[in-house]
Amino acid sequence: MSREDLLSTIVDESVLMREGCWWGVSAKGDTDELEISFCALSDLVTIFLSSAPATLQEYTSSGLHKLLKWWAKAKRHAAQQFWSSGESSIPLVLVVGVLKSKRFVTCSETSAQGGEGARIELRGKVNEADGKLFFTTESSWHLESNELNLVIHEAAKQETCAMLQTATRMFRVPKELKMMAQQVWEFILKL
């Protein structure tokens, strides 16, 4: 099976992901001059915004199916390799895709106050037909206000700026439950 059968690359619009906040876009005098506003709704705020074009590399559905099937078997062995004697559990993360961009904004605020906000001025457009965002790197992005501690990252070429992942936590099973856990594991592997 070739790489193209397992991975897909999509080059398209900007990417905006957010949690714990409201956001809005407004146009200034020139319709390509935009202002993006964020307002905290909880004390835990996460914001990610990329420029366009952004490159998303992820597994195709058949590639993801093969990867997750392998992961179901491999994560137990991975946990055993990295487990130290004092830990009762170990987190495992599997990267299933990456996003690359030349410019992106991040925020991971764990002590935001409701109503705190941030505003970014930039050039771009919102495609009204499908809602896709296109924020260019042709001109600089400017933080108008920044109570949420947004950070603008810039690079000369596209760099990985976000990962798509699946995560799990493996738990150590007490001796008295090992036989039952082994039977459950063998049953799951047969599915």
C-alpha positions in Angstrom: 0.0 0.0 0.0 1.5 3.4 -1.0 1.8 6.5 1.2 -0.9 8.2 -0.9 -3.3 5.4 0.1 -2.7 6.0 3.8 -2.2 9.7 4.0 -4.1 12.7 2.6 -2.8 16.2 2.3 -5.3 19.1 2.1 -4.1 22.6 1.5 -6.8 25.1 2.0 -8.3 27.7 4.3 -7.2 29.0 7.7 -8.0 26.8 10.8 -9.7 28.2 13.9 -10.2 26.0 17.0 -11.4 27.4 20.3 -12.7 26.2 23.6 -14.1 28.2 26.5 -14.6 31.4 24.6 -16.8 33.2 22.1 -15.4 34.6 18.9 -16.5 36.9 16.1 -15.2 38.4 12.9 -16.0 41.9 11.7 -14.8 43.9 8.6 -13.3 47.3 8.8 -13.4 50.0 6.1 -11.6 47.8 3.6 -13.5 44.5 3.4 -10.2 42.5 3.4 -9.3 44.2 6.7 -10.7 42.0 9.5 -10.8 42.1 13.2 -11.3 38.8 15.1 -12.5 39.1 18.7 -12.4 36.5 21.4 -14.1 36.7 24.8 -13.6 34.3 27.7 -16.6 32.4 28.8 -14.8 30.3 31.4 -11.5 30.2 33.2 -10.1 27.6 30.8 -9.6 29.1 27.3 -7.8 27.5 24.4 -7.5 29.3 21.0 -5.7 28.3 17.9 -5.8 30.2 14.6 -3.7 29.6 11.5 -3.0 31.6 8.3 -4.0 30.4 4.9 -3.0 28.3 3.2 -2.7 25.7 6.0 -1.6 22.2 5.2 -3.4 19.4 6.9 -1.8 16.0 6.6 -4.0 13.2 8.1 -4.7 9.5 7.6 -7.3 8.5 4.9 -10.2 6.5 6.4 -8.6 3.3 5.3 -5.2 4.4 6.7 -6.8 5.5 10.0 -8.6 2.1 10.2 -5.3 0.2 9.7 -3.5 2.5 12.2 -6.2 2.2 14.9 -6.3 -1.6 14.5 -2.5 -1.7 15.0 -2.8 0.7 17.9 -5.3 -1.5 19.7 -2.6 -4.2 19.8 0.5 -2.0 20.2 -0.5 0.3 23.1 -0.3 -2.5 25.6 3.3 -3.2 24.6 4.1 0.5 24.5 2.9 0.9 28.1 5.0 -2.0 29.3 8.1 -0.5 27.7 7.8 2.9 29.3 6.1 2.0 32.7 8.2 2.6 35.8 7.5 0.6 38.9 5.9 3.4 40.9 3.2 4.4 38.4 -0.3 3.1 38.5 -1.1 4.4 35.1 0.6 5.8 32.0 -0.8 8.1 29.3 -0.2 7.2 25.6 -0.8 9.5 22.7 -1.0 8.6 19.0 -0.6 11.4 16.5 -3.1 10.9 13.6 -2.5 14.2 11.7 -0.6 17.4 11.7 -1.4 21.0 10.6 1.3 23.2 9.1 1.2 26.9 8.6 3.5 29.9 8.3 1.7 32.0 10.9 -0.5 31.0 13.8 -1.9 32.3 17.0 -2.1 30.3 20.2 -3.5 30.8 23.6 -3.8 28.3 26.5 -5.1 30.4 29.4 -6.0 28.5 32.6 -6.9 31.5 34.7 -9.0 33.7 32.4 -11.7 35.8 34.0 -15.1 35.8 32.3 -15.4 38.7 29.9 -11.6 39.1 29.3 -10.9 39.3 25.7 -8.5 39.8 22.8 -8.6 41.3 19.3 -6.5 40.6 16.3 -6.4 42.8 13.2 -5.4 41.1 10.0 -6.1 40.8 6.3 -8.2 38.1 4.9 -11.7 37.1 4.0 -14.5 34.8 5.0 -16.1 32.9 2.1 -19.8 33.6 2.7 -20.9 30.6 0.6 -19.2 27.9 2.8 -17.9 29.9 5.8 -14.3 29.1 5.1 -11.7 31.5 6.6 -8.7 32.8 4.7 -6.3 34.9 6.8 -3.2 35.7 4.7 0.4 36.3 5.7 0.8 39.1 3.2 0.6 41.8 5.9 1.3 41.6 9.6 -1.2 40.5 12.2 -1.6 43.0 15.0 -2.9 42.3 18.5 -5.2 45.2 19.3 -6.0 44.0 22.9 -4.7 40.9 24.6 -6.1 40.1 28.0 -6.0 36.4 27.0 -2.2 36.4 26.4 -2.4 35.3 22.7 0.9 34.7 21.1 1.6 35.1 17.3 4.1 32.7 15.9 5.7 33.3 12.5 8.1 31.3 10.3 9.6 31.6 6.8 8.1 28.3 5.7 5.3 26.1 6.9 5.9 24.5 10.2 3.9 22.0 12.3 1.7 24.1 14.5 -1.0 21.6 15.7 -1.5 17.8 16.0 -4.6 15.7 15.7 -4.3 12.9 18.3 -6.0 10.1 20.1 -5.0 9.5 23.7 -5.5 6.8 26.2 -4.4 5.9 29.7 -3.3 2.4 30.6 -3.8 1.3 34.2 -1.8 -1.2 36.1 -4.1 -4.2 37.1 -3.8 -5.6 40.6 -2.7 -9.3 40.7 -6.1 -10.5 41.8 -7.7 -9.1 38.6 -5.0 -10.1 36.1 -6.7 -13.3 34.9 -10.0 -11.4 34.3 -8.1 -8.6 32.5 -6.3 -11.1 30.3 -9.6 -12.7 29.3 -11.1 -9.3 28.4 -8.0 -8.4 26.4 -8.2 -11.6 24.4 -11.9 -11.1 23.8 -11.2 -7.6 22.5 -8.4 -8.7 20.2 -10.8 -11.2 18.5 -13.3 -8.4 17.6 
